[in-house]
Amino acid sequence: MVNILVISGSTRSGRQSVKVADFIVETLNGAENASASLLDLAKYRLPVFEDGDKRDETLLAQLQEISQKMLAADGLVVVSPEYNGGMAGSLKNTLDYFRKEYSWRPFGAVSVSSGTLGGQNAMNQLTHFASYVNACLLPNRLLVSQVEEVEDSGKPGDRFRKNAEKFCHDMIRFSKAISEAGLR
Ligand SMILES: Cc1cc2nc3c(=O)[nH]c(=O)nc-3n(C[C@H](O)[C@H](O)[C@H](O)COP(=O)(O)O)c2cc1C
């Protein structure tokens, strides 16, 4: 059984990409050899990055909670909206609080846009980040375009469903293989 943590990177009130994160969690939980949970960054809203001695108790507790969830996971899936040709700044700010948590951990990258390109620019930044922090980047990436057309997770469109299910299937296989290889 592999345990995947799905990080939803949009924190704005009208966000759409959380539907994608929810669908991935449901799909992973529906597989017989996986379990998944959602880490919703809207619930944390971490402040702009500060050094350790400037972090208050509330922030330290939040960071510890997120770190523990990441370390307990066999793999991370990070869902980024595309904002102005890149990943969401709030997501990058959150990811920057951590480092050892990524090392040799499977990392599935997902980008989401309302346009037709599926957040390719956000994807480029996310995959660059994953490789920089020594994560094990899943070769199969999921780009979701025109997210407004992805209906609530009960009834997603066929194309999205097919791509997302393949991504989840590959993420499970990849996380299991890395875990069994004992590389972390
Ligand atoms: C500040 C901002 C900038 C955006 N920039 C882009 C962009 O560069 N390219 C694009 O395809 N969509 C862009 N969008 C649309 C988002 O991709 C769209 O809202 C999508 O649903 C993912 O973000 P969300 O989860 O916050 O809704 C932008 C949205 C916001 C709020």
The ligand as an SDF file (V2000), in Angstrom:
LIG
                    3D

 31 33  0  0  0  0  0  0  0  0999 V2000
   -3.5120   35.9880  -10.8330 C   0  0  0  0  0  0  0  0  0  0  0  0
   -3.9010   35.0270  -11.9250 C   0  0  0  0  0  0  0  0  0  0  0  0
   -3.0800   34.8960  -13.0310 C   0  0  0  0  0  0  0  0  0  0  0  0
   -3.4110   33.9600  -14.0460 C   0  0  0  0  0  0  0  0  0  0  0  0
   -2.5600   33.7830  -15.1070 N   0  0  0  0  0  0  0  0  0  0  0  0
   -2.8160   32.8140  -16.0250 C   0  0  0  0  0  0  0  0  0  0  0  0
   -1.8760   32.5100  -17.0610 C   0  0  0  0  0  0  0  0  0  0  0  0
   -0.8160   33.0810  -17.1480 O   0  0  0  0  0  0  0  0  0  0  0  0
   -2.1940   31.5450  -17.9560 N   0  0  0  0  0  0  0  0  0  0  0  0
   -3.3670   30.8290  -17.8800 C   0  0  0  0  0  0  0  0  0  0  0  0
   -3.6080   29.9520  -18.7030 O   0  0  0  0  0  0  0  0  0  0  0  0
   -4.2590   31.0850  -16.8870 N   0  0  0  0  0  0  0  0  0  0  0  0
   -4.0150   32.0360  -15.9560 C   0  0  0  0  0  0  0  0  0  0  0  0
   -4.8990   32.2780  -14.9280 N   0  0  0  0  0  0  0  0  0  0  0  0
   -6.0990   31.4660  -14.8420 C   0  0  0  0  0  0  0  0  0  0  0  0
   -5.8600   30.2430  -13.9430 C   0  0  0  0  0  0  0  0  0  0  0  0
   -5.0170   29.3390  -14.5930 O   0  0  0  0  0  0  0  0  0  0  0  0
   -7.1980   29.6350  -13.5930 C   0  0  0  0  0  0  0  0  0  0  0  0
   -7.7970   30.4400  -12.6190 O   0  0  0  0  0  0  0  0  0  0  0  0
   -7.1930   28.1820  -13.1920 C   0  0  0  0  0  0  0  0  0  0  0  0
   -8.4870   27.8900  -12.7530 O   0  0  0  0  0  0  0  0  0  0  0  0
   -6.1940   27.7530  -12.1230 C   0  0  0  0  0  0  0  0  0  0  0  0
   -6.1680   28.6010  -10.9960 O   0  0  0  0  0  0  0  0  0  0  0  0
   -7.1680   28.4730   -9.7250 P   0  0  0  0  0  0  0  0  0  0  0  0
   -7.0510   27.1070   -9.1530 O   0  0  0  0  0  0  0  0  0  0  0  0
   -6.7090   29.5340   -8.7600 O   0  0  0  0  0  0  0  0  0  0  0  0
   -8.5510   28.7020  -10.2520 O   0  0  0  0  0  0  0  0  0  0  0  0
   -4.6040   33.2030  -13.9330 C   0  0  0  0  0  0  0  0  0  0  0  0
   -5.4310   33.3790  -12.8090 C   0  0  0  0  0  0  0  0  0  0  0  0
   -5.0840   34.2630  -11.8020 C   0  0  0  0  0  0  0  0  0  0  0  0
   -5.9700   34.3760  -10.5800 C   0  0  0  0  0  0  0  0  0  0  0  0
  1  2  1  0
  2  3  1  0
  2 30  2  0
  3  4  2  0
  4  5  1  0
  4 28  1  0
  5  6  2  0
  6  7  1  0
  6 13  1  0
  7  8  2  0
  7  9  1  0
  9 10  1  0
 10 11  2  0
 10 12  1  0
 12 13  2  0
 13 14  1  0
 14 15  1  0
 14 28  1  0
 15 16  1  0
 16 17  1  0
 16 18  1  0
 18 19  1  0
 18 20  1  0
 20 21  1  0
 20 22  1  0
 22 23  1  0
 23 24  1  0
 24 25  2  0
 24 26  1  0
 24 27  1  0
 28 29  2  0
 29 30  1  0
 30 31  1  0
M  END
$$$$
